[in-house]
Amino acid sequence: MSRNDGRLPSDHRVRRYSVAFGGGALLASSLGLGLDALWLLGAGAWLLIAAVLLELVYRP
């Protein structure tokens, strides 16, 4: 049995958004720490919050 049995295309799309938000959070946070830019660090935090909320709310 594969991992994708019973999943709709919308499930995959939401998963891609969540992974993209998580990747953006990692990128923005690391740039914010490296450049000492608090606004980038804050943007990374909000992207991480969005990714976690998307995963928590949208559970197929």
Secondary structure, 3 states (H helix, E strand, C coil): CCCCCCCCHHHHHHHHHHHHHHHHHHHHHHHHHHHCCHHHHHHHHHHHHHHHHHHHHCCC
